[in-house]
Amino acid sequence: MWPQYFFNDNYIAQETYETSEIKNAFDYILQSEIDFDFPQGGCQQRAQIMSMILQKKFAIQHCKVWLFAPAALYEGDTRTLFVEDKNKLSSNNTVEWNYHTAPAVLVKNKDKAETFIIDPSVNKSEPILLADWFAQIGNSSVSSYTFVRPENYFFNCRYTENNELTNIFDGTFFEFMNPVKDNLLMEKGLAVNDMAMKIFYKYIQPLMQNSSEGNENKLTDLKEIFGNSTALDLLFSQNMSGYTDNTSHRYVITHYSDIIREAKSIFNQRQEFWTKFSNALL
């Protein structure tokens, strides 16, 4: 069963392309340095840089599809989207999302045009039909989706009667422009993903393969720090403590100063790389 569609005035008509044209763009994206192996977070950053590549490198008209879980639509609803955590960083080997987004293109498929999604974080083999994209994301059938113009970067959230910001989607989006653009929110998100995977391969994966009794606490801590996209954003992008005891700045620097120092160096290097990369596409 498909999720519920809701209309918004951001969507525009698109050109239709041959399968080979879209596959060529997909292969270019896949061979770029975008990290698609850390699905915990950063979908809006990946969608934005892919969108910029499609526009600048291939002149392909497209839009973005946004899929919202009930948790992002209704107060008190805890149902999220979910996919398998192949890295096993989460406690139940499941990555949960309140929302997910990716570029969408129209492709000539026999005698009709069909919507294909470019999302290597869900399928690394090829662009996939919209229906197949939904099928690979858990709880999509109880969620809602829409299409927006490619320049729309992220969505706005609702305020309460007391003027407090919630996490509930208010039905509107904002574009990739200042202050988002010059504050490097996209580049920081991409750098966090890169850094998380480098730390995973160097420190966390070996601990998983050698789970001796003395390593249990360290493995738990590193998974909590580097497997949590919110904690990483706070610690590295915003220079703030995470929301748990073992993701506070005091805790991570006290217990893992060498790893954190290395992670910050990787983050800074990758942020510089993505800034130069995006400058060429602006």
CYANA upper distance limits for C-alpha pairs under 8 A (distance plus 0.5 A):
  1 MET  CA    141 SER  CA      5.97
  2 TRP  CA    131 ALA  CA      7.76
  2 TRP  CA    134 PHE  CA      7.70
  2 TRP  CA    140 SER  CA      7.72
  2 TRP  CA    141 SER  CA      5.66
  3 PRO  CA    134 PHE  CA      8.38
  3 PRO  CA    140 SER  CA      6.21
  3 PRO  CA    141 SER  CA      4.85
  3 PRO  CA    142 VAL  CA      6.26
  3 PRO  CA    143 SER  CA      5.59
  3 PRO  CA    144 SER  CA      5.62
  3 PRO  CA    145 TYR  CA      7.07
  4 GLN  CA    141 SER  CA      8.13
  4 GLN  CA    142 VAL  CA      8.03
  4 GLN  CA    143 SER  CA      6.90
  4 GLN  CA    144 SER  CA      5.04
  4 GLN  CA    145 TYR  CA      6.77
  5 TYR  CA    144 SER  CA      6.16
  5 TYR  CA    145 TYR  CA      5.55
  5 TYR  CA    146 THR  CA      6.34
  6 PHE  CA    144 SER  CA      7.45
  6 PHE  CA    145 TYR  CA      6.80
  6 PHE  CA    146 THR  CA      6.08
  7 PHE  CA    146 THR  CA      6.81
  7 PHE  CA    147 PHE  CA      8.31
  8 ASN  CA    146 THR  CA      7.75
  8 ASN  CA    147 PHE  CA      8.08
  8 ASN  CA    148 VAL  CA      8.01
  9 ASP  CA    148 VAL  CA      8.38
 10 ASN  CA    147 PHE  CA      7.83
 10 ASN  CA    148 VAL  CA      5.29
 10 ASN  CA    149 ARG  CA      5.86
 11 TYR  CA     63 CYS  CA      7.66
 11 TYR  CA    147 PHE  CA      6.26
 11 TYR  CA    148 VAL  CA      5.18
 11 TYR  CA    149 ARG  CA      5.75
 12 ILE  CA     63 CYS  CA      8.37
 12 ILE  CA    148 VAL  CA      8.34
 12 ILE  CA    149 ARG  CA      7.17
 14 GLN  CA     61 GLN  CA      6.27
 14 GLN  CA     62 HIS  CA      6.72
 14 GLN  CA     63 CYS  CA      8.46
 14 GLN  CA    105 VAL  CA      8.25
 14 GLN  CA    106 LEU  CA      7.50
 15 GLU  CA     60 ILE  CA      8.50
 15 GLU  CA     61 GLN  CA      6.59
 15 GLU  CA     62 HIS  CA      8.37
 15 GLU  CA    106 LEU  CA      7.29
 16 THR  CA    105 VAL  CA      8.09
 16 THR  CA    106 LEU  CA      5.37
 16 THR  CA    107 VAL  CA      5.82
 16 THR  CA    108 LYS  CA      6.72
 16 THR  CA    113 ALA  CA      7.14
 17 TYR  CA     21 GLU  CA      6.96
 17 TYR  CA     22 ILE  CA      7.43
 17 TYR  CA    105 VAL  CA      8.47
 17 TYR  CA    106 LEU  CA      6.78
 17 TYR  CA    107 VAL  CA      5.34
 17 TYR  CA    108 LYS  CA      6.39
 18 GLU  CA     22 ILE  CA      7.26
 18 GLU  CA    107 VAL  CA      6.27
 18 GLU  CA    108 LYS  CA      5.97
 19 THR  CA     23 LYS  CA      6.58
 19 THR  CA    107 VAL  CA      6.50
 19 THR  CA    108 LYS  CA      7.15
 19 THR  CA    109 ASN  CA      8.15
 20 SER  CA     24 ASN  CA      6.54
 21 GLU  CA     25 ALA  CA      7.03
 22 ILE  CA     26 PHE  CA      6.57
 22 ILE  CA    105 VAL  CA      8.50
 22 ILE  CA    107 VAL  CA      8.17
 22 ILE  CA    127 PRO  CA      8.15
 23 LYS  CA     27 ASP  CA      6.56
 23 LYS  CA    126 GLU  CA      7.30
 23 LYS  CA    127 PRO  CA      7.45
 24 ASN  CA     28 TYR  CA      6.85
 25 ALA  CA     29 ILE  CA      6.76
 25 ALA  CA     54 LEU  CA      7.43
 25 ALA  CA     58 PHE  CA      7.44
 26 PHE  CA     30 LEU  CA      6.61
 26 PHE  CA    118 ILE  CA      7.25
 26 PHE  CA    126 GLU  CA      7.40
 26 PHE  CA    127 PRO  CA      7.38
 27 ASP  CA     31 GLN  CA      6.63
 28 TYR  CA     32 SER  CA      6.74
 29 ILE  CA     34 ILE  CA      7.97
 29 ILE  CA     50 MET  CA      7.33
 29 ILE  CA     53 ILE  CA      8.12
 30 LEU  CA     34 ILE  CA      7.88
 30 LEU  CA    120 PRO  CA      7.64
 30 LEU  CA    124 LYS  CA      8.07
 34 ILE  CA     46 ARG  CA      7.77
 34 ILE  CA    190 LEU  CA      7.70
 34 ILE  CA    194 ASP  CA      8.38
 35 ASP  CA    190 LEU  CA      7.99
 35 ASP  CA    193 ASN  CA      6.91
 35 ASP  CA    194 ASP  CA      6.49
 36 PHE  CA    120 PRO  CA      6.54
 36 PHE  CA    121 SER  CA      5.18
 37 ASP  CA    121 SER  CA      6.89
 37 ASP  CA    197 MET  CA      8.02
 38 PHE  CA    121 SER  CA      8.23
 38 PHE  CA    193 ASN  CA      6.55
 38 PHE  CA    196 ALA  CA      8.02
 38 PHE  CA    197 MET  CA      7.23
 39 PRO  CA     43 CYS  CA      8.04
 39 PRO  CA     85 ASP  CA      8.28
 39 PRO  CA     95 VAL  CA      7.64
 39 PRO  CA    121 SER  CA      6.67
 40 GLN  CA     95 VAL  CA      6.38
 40 GLN  CA     96 GLU  CA      7.93
 40 GLN  CA     97 TRP  CA      8.26
 40 GLN  CA    227 GLY  CA      7.57
 40 GLN  CA    228 ASN  CA      7.29
 40 GLN  CA    229 SER  CA      6.20
 41 GLY  CA     97 TRP  CA      8.49
 41 GLY  CA    193 ASN  CA      8.25
 41 GLY  CA    229 SER  CA      5.76
 41 GLY  CA    230 THR  CA      8.33
 42 GLY  CA     46 ARG  CA      6.74
 42 GLY  CA    189 GLY  CA      6.15
 42 GLY  CA    190 LEU  CA      7.32
 42 GLY  CA    193 ASN  CA      7.76
 42 GLY  CA    229 SER  CA      8.35
 43 CYS  CA     47 ALA  CA      6.42
 43 CYS  CA    100 HIS  CA      6.68
 43 CYS  CA    101 THR  CA      6.42
 43 CYS  CA    102 ALA  CA      7.58
 44 GLN  CA     48 GLN  CA      6.56
 44 GLN  CA    100 HIS  CA      8.07
 44 GLN  CA    101 THR  CA      6.67
 44 GLN  CA    102 ALA  CA      7.98
 44 GLN  CA    153 TYR  CA      7.09
 44 GLN  CA    154 PHE  CA      7.21
 44 GLN  CA    186 MET  CA      8.31
 45 GLN  CA     49 ILE  CA      6.80
 45 GLN  CA    185 LEU  CA      8.31
 45 GLN  CA    186 MET  CA      5.27
 45 GLN  CA    187 GLU  CA      7.91
 45 GLN  CA    189 GLY  CA      6.54
 45 GLN  CA    190 LEU  CA      6.85
 46 ARG  CA     50 MET  CA      6.56
 46 ARG  CA    102 ALA  CA      8.12
 46 ARG  CA    186 MET  CA      8.43
 46 ARG  CA    190 LEU  CA      7.50
 47 ALA  CA     51 SER  CA      6.47
 47 ALA  CA     64 LYS  CA      8.06
 47 ALA  CA    101 THR  CA      6.99
 47 ALA  CA    102 ALA  CA      5.32
 47 ALA  CA    103 PRO  CA      6.43
 48 GLN  CA     52 MET  CA      6.72
 48 GLN  CA    150 PRO  CA      8.12
 48 GLN  CA    151 GLU  CA      8.39
 48 GLN  CA    153 TYR  CA      7.03
 48 GLN  CA    186 MET  CA      7.95
 49 ILE  CA     53 ILE  CA      6.75
 49 ILE  CA    186 MET  CA      8.25
 49 ILE  CA    278 SER  CA      7.88
 50 MET  CA     54 LEU  CA      6.67
 50 MET  CA    103 PRO  CA      7.68
 51 SER  CA     55 GLN  CA      6.73
 51 SER  CA     62 HIS  CA      8.27
 51 SER  CA    103 PRO  CA      6.82
 51 SER  CA    150 PRO  CA      6.86
 52 MET  CA     56 LYS  CA      6.42
 52 MET  CA    281 LEU  CA      6.70
 52 MET  CA    282 LEU  CA      8.16
 53 ILE  CA     57 LYS  CA      5.80
 53 ILE  CA     58 PHE  CA      7.57
 53 ILE  CA    281 LEU  CA      7.47
 54 LEU  CA     58 PHE  CA      5.68
 54 LEU  CA     59 ALA  CA      6.55
 54 LEU  CA     60 ILE  CA      5.89
 54 LEU  CA     61 GLN  CA      8.11
 54 LEU  CA     62 HIS  CA      8.43
 55 GLN  CA     59 ALA  CA      5.00
 55 GLN  CA     60 ILE  CA      6.01
 55 GLN  CA     61 GLN  CA      7.37
 56 LYS  CA    281 LEU  CA      6.49
 61 GLN  CA    105 VAL  CA      7.73
 62 HIS  CA    103 PRO  CA      7.23
 62 HIS  CA    104 ALA  CA      6.25
 62 HIS  CA    105 VAL  CA      5.41
 62 HIS  CA    106 LEU  CA      7.95
 62 HIS  CA    149 ARG  CA      8.17
 62 HIS  CA    150 PRO  CA      7.13
 63 CYS  CA    103 PRO  CA      6.28
 63 CYS  CA    104 ALA  CA      5.79
 63 CYS  CA    105 VAL  CA      7.18
 63 CYS  CA    147 PHE  CA      6.98
 63 CYS  CA    148 VAL  CA      6.23
 63 CYS  CA    149 ARG  CA      5.44
 63 CYS  CA    150 PRO  CA      5.23
 64 LYS  CA    101 THR  CA      7.16
 64 LYS  CA    102 ALA  CA      6.04
 64 LYS  CA    103 PRO  CA      4.80
 64 LYS  CA    104 ALA  CA      5.79
 64 LYS  CA    147 PHE  CA      6.07
 64 LYS  CA    148 VAL  CA      5.85
 64 LYS  CA    149 ARG  CA      6.84
 64 LYS  CA    150 PRO  CA      6.11
 65 VAL  CA    101 THR  CA      6.04
 65 VAL  CA    102 ALA  CA      6.24
 65 VAL  CA    103 PRO  CA      6.75
 65 VAL  CA    104 ALA  CA      6.59
 65 VAL  CA    145 TYR  CA      7.48
 65 VAL  CA    146 THR  CA      6.29
 65 VAL  CA    147 PHE  CA      5.03
 65 VAL  CA    148 VAL  CA      7.03
 66 TRP  CA     99 TYR  CA      7.64
 66 TRP  CA    100 HIS  CA      6.42
 66 TRP  CA    101 THR  CA      5.06
 66 TRP  CA    102 ALA  CA      7.62
 66 TRP  CA    145 TYR  CA      5.91
 66 TRP  CA    146 THR  CA      5.96
 66 TRP  CA    147 PHE  CA      6.72
 66 TRP  CA    148 VAL  CA      8.17
 67 LEU  CA     99 TYR  CA      6.02
 67 LEU  CA    100 HIS  CA      5.80
 67 LEU  CA    101 THR  CA      6.79
 67 LEU  CA    140 SER  CA      8.06
 67 LEU  CA    143 SER  CA      7.39
 67 LEU  CA    144 SER  CA      6.27
 67 LEU  CA    145 TYR  CA      4.82
 67 LEU  CA    146 THR  CA      7.32
 68 PHE  CA     72 ALA  CA      6.54
 68 PHE  CA     73 LEU  CA      7.48
 68 PHE  CA     81 LEU  CA      8.40
 68 PHE  CA     98 ASN  CA      6.74
 68 PHE  CA     99 TYR  CA      4.97
 68 PHE  CA    100 HIS  CA      7.26
 68 PHE  CA    143 SER  CA      6.15
 68 PHE  CA    144 SER  CA      5.77
 68 PHE  CA    145 TYR  CA      6.54
 69 ALA  CA     73 LEU  CA      7.24
 69 ALA  CA     79 ARG  CA      7.08
 69 ALA  CA     80 THR  CA      5.60
 69 ALA  CA     81 LEU  CA      6.08
 69 ALA  CA     97 TRP  CA      7.96
 69 ALA  CA     98 ASN  CA      5.65
 69 ALA  CA     99 TYR  CA      6.24
 69 ALA  CA    139 ASN  CA      7.85
 69 ALA  CA    140 SER  CA      7.59
 69 ALA  CA    142 VAL  CA      7.81
 69 ALA  CA    143 SER  CA      5.20
 69 ALA  CA    144 SER  CA      7.24
 70 PRO  CA     74 TYR  CA      6.34
 70 PRO  CA     77 ASP  CA      6.52
 70 PRO  CA     78 THR  CA      7.53
 70 PRO  CA     79 ARG  CA      6.07
 70 PRO  CA     80 THR  CA      6.95
 70 PRO  CA     98 ASN  CA      8.12
 70 PRO  CA    142 VAL  CA      7.56
 70 PRO  CA    143 SER  CA      6.18
 70 PRO  CA    144 SER  CA      8.32
 71 ALA  CA     75 GLU  CA      7.68
 71 ALA  CA     76 GLY  CA      7.83
 71 ALA  CA     77 ASP  CA      5.44
 71 ALA  CA     78 THR  CA      5.39
 71 ALA  CA     79 ARG  CA      5.79
 71 ALA  CA     80 THR  CA      6.23
 71 ALA  CA     98 ASN  CA      6.40
 71 ALA  CA    168 ILE  CA      8.07
 72 ALA  CA     98 ASN  CA      6.01
 72 ALA  CA     99 TYR  CA      7.50
 72 ALA  CA    167 ASN  CA      6.80
 72 ALA  CA    168 ILE  CA      5.28
 72 ALA  CA    169 PHE  CA      6.31
 73 LEU  CA     77 ASP  CA      8.49
 73 LEU  CA    168 ILE  CA      5.81
 73 LEU  CA    169 PHE  CA      6.25
 74 TYR  CA    168 ILE  CA      7.13
 75 GLU  CA    168 ILE  CA      7.57
 79 ARG  CA    139 ASN  CA      8.13
 80 THR  CA     96 GLU  CA      6.48
 80 THR  CA     97 TRP  CA      6.14
 80 THR  CA     98 ASN  CA      5.73
 80 THR  CA     99 TYR  CA      8.37
 80 THR  CA    139 ASN  CA      7.26
 81 LEU  CA     96 GLU  CA      6.09
 81 LEU  CA     97 TRP  CA      5.41
 81 LEU  CA     98 ASN  CA      6.54
 81 LEU  CA     99 TYR  CA      7.41
 81 LEU  CA    137 ILE  CA      6.94
 81 LEU  CA    138 GLY  CA      5.83
 81 LEU  CA    139 ASN  CA      5.67
 81 LEU  CA    140 SER  CA      6.84
 82 PHE  CA     94 THR  CA      6.96
 82 PHE  CA     95 VAL  CA      5.94
 82 PHE  CA     96 GLU  CA      4.86
 82 PHE  CA     97 TRP  CA      6.42
 82 PHE  CA    137 ILE  CA      6.40
 82 PHE  CA    138 GLY  CA      5.27
 82 PHE  CA    139 ASN  CA      7.35
 83 VAL  CA     94 THR  CA      6.31
 83 VAL  CA     95 VAL  CA      5.85
 83 VAL  CA     96 GLU  CA      7.22
 83 VAL  CA    136 GLN  CA      7.90
 83 VAL  CA    137 ILE  CA      6.20
 83 VAL  CA    138 GLY  CA      6.58
 84 GLU  CA     93 ASN  CA      6.68
 84 GLU  CA     94 THR  CA      5.21
 84 GLU  CA     95 VAL  CA      6.54
 85 ASP  CA     89 LEU  CA      7.36
 85 ASP  CA     90 SER  CA      7.38
 85 ASP  CA     93 ASN  CA      5.23
 85 ASP  CA     94 THR  CA      5.19
 85 ASP  CA     95 VAL  CA      5.86
 86 LYS  CA     93 ASN  CA      7.54
 87 ASN  CA     93 ASN  CA      8.21
 88 LYS  CA     92 ASN  CA      8.27
 88 LYS  CA     93 ASN  CA      5.30
 88 LYS  CA     94 THR  CA      8.21
 89 LEU  CA     93 ASN  CA      7.07
 89 LEU  CA    223 LYS  CA      5.90
 89 LEU  CA    224 GLU  CA      8.27
 89 LEU  CA    227 GLY  CA      5.74
 90 SER  CA     94 THR  CA      6.64
 90 SER  CA     95 VAL  CA      7.35
 90 SER  CA    223 LYS  CA      7.68
 90 SER  CA    224 GLU  CA      8.36
 90 SER  CA    227 GLY  CA      7.07
102 ALA  CA    117 ILE  CA      7.21
102 ALA  CA    118 ILE  CA      6.83
102 ALA  CA    119 ASP  CA      6.25
103 PRO  CA    117 ILE  CA      6.45
103 PRO  CA    118 ILE  CA      6.03
103 PRO  CA    119 ASP  CA      7.69
103 PRO  CA    150 PRO  CA      8.10
104 ALA  CA    115 THR  CA      6.97
104 ALA  CA    116 PHE  CA      6.16
104 ALA  CA    117 ILE  CA      5.06
104 ALA  CA    118 ILE  CA      6.74
105 VAL  CA    115 THR  CA      6.17
105 VAL  CA    116 PHE  CA      5.88
105 VAL  CA    117 ILE  CA      6.97
105 VAL  CA    118 ILE  CA      8.30
106 LEU  CA    113 ALA  CA      6.44
106 LEU  CA    114 GLU  CA      5.95
106 LEU  CA    115 THR  CA      5.24
106 LEU  CA    116 PHE  CA      6.69
107 VAL  CA    113 ALA  CA      5.84
107 VAL  CA    114 GLU  CA      5.89
107 VAL  CA    115 THR  CA      6.84
107 VAL  CA    116 PHE  CA      7.14
108 LYS  CA    112 LYS  CA      6.40
108 LYS  CA    113 ALA  CA      5.12
108 LYS  CA    114 GLU  CA      7.03
109 ASN  CA    113 ALA  CA      6.24
109 ASN  CA    114 GLU  CA      6.83
114 GLU  CA    129 LEU  CA      7.84
115 THR  CA    129 LEU  CA      6.48
115 THR  CA    130 LEU  CA      6.27
116 PHE  CA    127 PRO  CA      6.45
116 PHE  CA    128 ILE  CA      5.67
116 PHE  CA    129 LEU  CA      4.87
116 PHE  CA    130 LEU  CA      5.96
117 ILE  CA    127 PRO  CA      5.93
117 ILE  CA    128 ILE  CA      5.82
117 ILE  CA    129 LEU  CA      6.64
117 ILE  CA    130 LEU  CA      6.44
117 ILE  CA    133 TRP  CA      7.50
118 ILE  CA    126 GLU  CA      8.04
118 ILE  CA    127 PRO  CA      5.32
118 ILE  CA    128 ILE  CA      7.40
119 ASP  CA    123 ASN  CA      6.65
119 ASP  CA    124 LYS  CA      7.83
119 ASP  CA    127 PRO  CA      7.40
120 PRO  CA    124 LYS  CA      4.64
120 PRO  CA    125 SER  CA      7.83
120 PRO  CA    126 GLU  CA      8.09
120 PRO  CA    127 PRO  CA      8.44
122 VAL  CA    133 TRP  CA      7.96
122 VAL  CA    136 GLN  CA      7.63
122 VAL  CA    137 ILE  CA      8.48
123 ASN  CA    127 PRO  CA      7.93
123 ASN  CA    128 ILE  CA      8.00
128 ILE  CA    132 ASP  CA      6.72
128 ILE  CA    133 TRP  CA      6.83
129 LEU  CA    133 TRP  CA      6.77
130 LEU  CA    134 PHE  CA      6.84
131 ALA  CA    135 ALA  CA      6.73
132 ASP  CA    136 GLN  CA      6.83
133 TRP  CA    137 ILE  CA      7.23
134 PHE  CA    138 GLY  CA      8.36
134 PHE  CA    140 SER  CA      6.26
134 PHE  CA    141 SER  CA      8.10
135 ALA  CA    140 SER  CA      7.81
139 ASN  CA    143 SER  CA      7.12
140 SER  CA    144 SER  CA      8.04
148 VAL  CA    152 ASN  CA      7.15
151 GLU  CA    175 GLU  CA      5.90
151 GLU  CA    176 PHE  CA      6.34
152 ASN  CA    173 PHE  CA      6.66
152 ASN  CA    174 PHE  CA      5.93
152 ASN  CA    175 GLU  CA      4.52
152 ASN  CA    176 PHE  CA      6.49
153 TYR  CA    173 PHE  CA      7.72
153 TYR  CA    174 PHE  CA      6.50
153 TYR  CA    175 GLU  CA      5.47
153 TYR  CA    176 PHE  CA      5.48
154 PHE  CA    173 PHE  CA      6.12
154 PHE  CA    174 PHE  CA      6.17
154 PHE  CA    175 GLU  CA      7.49
154 PHE  CA    176 PHE  CA      8.45
155 PHE  CA    169 PHE  CA      7.27
155 PHE  CA    170 ASP  CA      8.30
155 PHE  CA    171 GLY  CA      8.02
155 PHE  CA    172 THR  CA      6.32
155 PHE  CA    173 PHE  CA      4.51
155 PHE  CA    174 PHE  CA      6.46
156 ASN  CA    169 PHE  CA      6.53
156 ASN  CA    170 ASP  CA      6.37
156 ASN  CA    171 GLY  CA      7.69
156 ASN  CA    172 THR  CA      6.14
156 ASN  CA    173 PHE  CA      6.08
156 ASN  CA    174 PHE  CA      7.47
157 CYS  CA    165 LEU  CA      7.34
157 CYS  CA    166 THR  CA      6.63
157 CYS  CA    167 ASN  CA      6.27
157 CYS  CA    168 ILE  CA      5.72
157 CYS  CA    169 PHE  CA      5.01
157 CYS  CA    170 ASP  CA      5.42
157 CYS  CA    171 GLY  CA      8.44
158 ARG  CA    165 LEU  CA      6.67
158 ARG  CA    166 THR  CA      6.12
158 ARG  CA    167 ASN  CA      7.56
158 ARG  CA    168 ILE  CA      6.06
158 ARG  CA    169 PHE  CA      6.54
158 ARG  CA    170 ASP  CA      5.34
159 TYR  CA    163 ASN  CA      5.84
159 TYR  CA    164 GLU  CA      5.74
159 TYR  CA    165 LEU  CA      5.00
159 TYR  CA    166 THR  CA      6.24
160 THR  CA    164 GLU  CA      5.66
160 THR  CA    165 LEU  CA      6.99
160 THR  CA    166 THR  CA      7.51
176 PHE  CA    180 VAL  CA      6.78
176 PHE  CA    181 LYS  CA      6.44
177 MET  CA    181 LYS  CA      5.41
177 MET  CA    182 ASP  CA      8.22
178 ASN  CA    182 ASP  CA      6.29
178 ASN  CA    183 ASN  CA      8.01
179 PRO  CA    183 ASN  CA      6.35
180 VAL  CA    184 LEU  CA      6.91
180 VAL  CA    185 LEU  CA      6.26
180 VAL  CA    186 MET  CA      8.33
181 LYS  CA    185 LEU  CA      7.17
181 LYS  CA    186 MET  CA      7.95
184 LEU  CA    188 LYS  CA      6.44
184 LEU  CA    275 THR  CA      7.86
185 LEU  CA    189 GLY  CA      6.68
186 MET  CA    190 LEU  CA      6.81
187 GLU  CA    191 ALA  CA      6.59
187 GLU  CA    271 GLN  CA      6.07
187 GLU  CA    274 TRP  CA      5.81
187 GLU  CA    275 THR  CA      6.48
187 GLU  CA    278 SER  CA      8.40
188 LYS  CA    192 VAL  CA      6.62
188 LYS  CA    237 SER  CA      6.57
188 LYS  CA    267 PHE  CA      8.38
188 LYS  CA    271 GLN  CA      6.13
189 GLY  CA    193 ASN  CA      7.00
189 GLY  CA    233 ASP  CA      7.92
189 GLY  CA    237 SER  CA      8.18
190 LEU  CA    194 ASP  CA      6.89
190 LEU  CA    270 ARG  CA      8.31
190 LEU  CA    271 GLN  CA      8.01
190 LEU  CA    274 TRP  CA      7.82
191 ALA  CA    195 MET  CA      6.58
191 ALA  CA    266 ILE  CA      8.50
191 ALA  CA    267 PHE  CA      5.90
191 ALA  CA    268 ASN  CA      8.12
191 ALA  CA    270 ARG  CA      5.37
191 ALA  CA    271 GLN  CA      5.62
191 ALA  CA    274 TRP  CA      7.77
192 VAL  CA    196 ALA  CA      6.50
192 VAL  CA    232 LEU  CA      7.31
192 VAL  CA    233 ASP  CA      7.62
192 VAL  CA    236 PHE  CA      7.94
192 VAL  CA    237 SER  CA      8.21
192 VAL  CA    267 PHE  CA      6.62
193 ASN  CA    197 MET  CA      6.91
194 ASP  CA    198 LYS  CA      6.89
194 ASP  CA    267 PHE  CA      8.08
194 ASP  CA    270 ARG  CA      7.62
195 MET  CA    199 ILE  CA      6.72
195 MET  CA    263 ALA  CA      6.73
195 MET  CA    266 ILE  CA      6.24
195 MET  CA    267 PHE  CA      6.09
195 MET  CA    270 ARG  CA      8.15
196 ALA  CA    200 PHE  CA      6.53
196 ALA  CA    226 PHE  CA      6.14
196 ALA  CA    227 GLY  CA      7.95
196 ALA  CA    263 ALA  CA      8.42
197 MET  CA    201 TYR  CA      6.67
198 LYS  CA    202 LYS  CA      6.70
199 ILE  CA    203 TYR  CA      6.16
199 ILE  CA    204 ILE  CA      7.33
199 ILE  CA    226 PHE  CA      8.12
199 ILE  CA    259 ILE  CA      8.48
199 ILE  CA    263 ALA  CA      7.45
200 PHE  CA    204 ILE  CA      5.18
200 PHE  CA    205 GLN  CA      6.29
200 PHE  CA    226 PHE  CA      7.92
201 TYR  CA    205 GLN  CA      5.84
201 TYR  CA    206 PRO  CA      7.87
202 LYS  CA    206 PRO  CA      7.51
203 TYR  CA    207 LEU  CA      7.08
204 ILE  CA    208 MET  CA      6.80
204 ILE  CA    219 LEU  CA      7.00
204 ILE  CA    222 LEU  CA      7.24
204 ILE  CA    223 LYS  CA      7.69
205 GLN  CA    209 GLN  CA      6.83
206 PRO  CA    210 ASN  CA      6.65
207 LEU  CA    211 SER  CA      6.15
207 LEU  CA    215 ASN  CA      7.36
207 LEU  CA    219 LEU  CA      6.77
208 MET  CA    219 LEU  CA      7.83
211 SER  CA    215 ASN  CA      6.70
211 SER  CA    216 GLU  CA      7.12
212 SER  CA    216 GLU  CA      7.35
215 ASN  CA    219 LEU  CA      6.54
216 GLU  CA    220 THR  CA      6.64
217 ASN  CA    221 ASP  CA      6.63
218 LYS  CA    222 LEU  CA      6.59
219 LEU  CA    223 LYS  CA      6.54
220 THR  CA    224 GLU  CA      6.66
221 ASP  CA    225 ILE  CA      6.65
221 ASP  CA    246 ASN  CA      6.89
222 LEU  CA    226 PHE  CA      6.27
222 LEU  CA    227 GLY  CA      8.04
223 LYS  CA    227 GLY  CA      5.44
223 LYS  CA    228 ASN  CA      8.03
224 GLU  CA    228 ASN  CA      6.42
224 GLU  CA    246 ASN  CA      7.97
224 GLU  CA    247 THR  CA      7.80
225 ILE  CA    231 ALA  CA      6.73
225 ILE  CA    232 LEU  CA      7.23
225 ILE  CA    246 ASN  CA      7.94
225 ILE  CA    247 THR  CA      6.27
226 PHE  CA    231 ALA  CA      8.17
226 PHE  CA    232 LEU  CA      6.95
228 ASN  CA    232 LEU  CA      6.79
229 SER  CA    233 ASP  CA      6.59
230 THR  CA    234 LEU  CA      6.74
230 THR  CA    242 GLY  CA      7.89
231 ALA  CA    235 LEU  CA      6.47
231 ALA  CA    241 SER  CA      7.97
231 ALA  CA    242 GLY  CA      5.17
231 ALA  CA    243 TYR  CA      7.50
231 ALA  CA    247 THR  CA      7.02
232 LEU  CA    236 PHE  CA      6.23
232 LEU  CA    237 SER  CA      7.83
232 LEU  CA    242 GLY  CA      8.18
233 ASP  CA    237 SER  CA      5.41
233 ASP  CA    238 GLN  CA      6.79
234 LEU  CA    238 GLN  CA      5.34
234 LEU  CA    239 ASN  CA      6.36
234 LEU  CA    240 MET  CA      5.45
234 LEU  CA    241 SER  CA      6.58
234 LEU  CA    242 GLY  CA      6.31
235 LEU  CA    239 ASN  CA      5.28
235 LEU  CA    240 MET  CA      5.48
235 LEU  CA    241 SER  CA      6.05
235 LEU  CA    242 GLY  CA      6.83
235 LEU  CA    247 THR  CA      8.43
235 LEU  CA    248 SER  CA      8.47
235 LEU  CA    249 HIS  CA      7.56
236 PHE  CA    240 MET  CA      8.05
236 PHE  CA    264 LYS  CA      7.38
236 PHE  CA    267 PHE  CA      7.94
240 MET  CA    248 SER  CA      8.34
240 MET  CA    249 HIS  CA      7.50
241 SER  CA    247 THR  CA      6.81
241 SER  CA    248 SER  CA      4.75
241 SER  CA    249 HIS  CA      5.42
242 GLY  CA    247 THR  CA      5.24
242 GLY  CA    248 SER  CA      5.59
242 GLY  CA    249 HIS  CA      7.93
243 TYR  CA    247 THR  CA      7.09
243 TYR  CA    248 SER  CA      7.50
244 THR  CA    248 SER  CA      7.06
245 ASP  CA    251 TYR  CA      7.73
246 ASN  CA    251 TYR  CA      6.20
246 ASN  CA    252 VAL  CA      7.13
247 THR  CA    251 TYR  CA      7.00
247 THR  CA    252 VAL  CA      6.62
248 SER  CA    252 VAL  CA      6.76
249 HIS  CA    253 ILE  CA      6.53
250 ARG  CA    254 THR  CA      6.37
251 TYR  CA    255 HIS  CA      6.54
252 VAL  CA    256 TYR  CA      5.85
252 VAL  CA    257 SER  CA      7.19
252 VAL  CA    260 ILE  CA      7.62
253 ILE  CA    257 SER  CA      4.84
253 ILE  CA    260 ILE  CA      7.12
256 TYR  CA    260 ILE  CA      6.56
257 SER  CA    261 ARG  CA      6.43
258 ASP  CA    262 GLU  CA      6.72
259 ILE  CA    263 ALA  CA      6.51
260 ILE  CA    264 LYS  CA      6.56
261 ARG  CA    265 SER  CA      6.84
262 GLU  CA    266 ILE  CA      6.78
263 ALA  CA    267 PHE  CA      6.55
264 LYS  CA    268 ASN  CA      6.61
265 SER  CA    269 GLN  CA      6.71
266 ILE  CA    270 ARG  CA      6.60
267 PHE  CA    271 GLN  CA      6.51
268 ASN  CA    272 GLU  CA      6.76
269 GLN  CA    273 PHE  CA      6.78
270 ARG  CA    274 TRP  CA      6.61
271 GLN  CA    275 THR  CA      6.58
272 GLU  CA    276 LYS  CA      6.86
273 PHE  CA    277 PHE  CA      6.64
274 TRP  CA    278 SER  CA      6.40
275 THR  CA    279 ASN  CA      6.53
276 LYS  CA    280 ALA  CA      7.13
277 PHE  CA    281 LEU  CA      7.54
278 SER  CA    282 LEU  CA      6.78
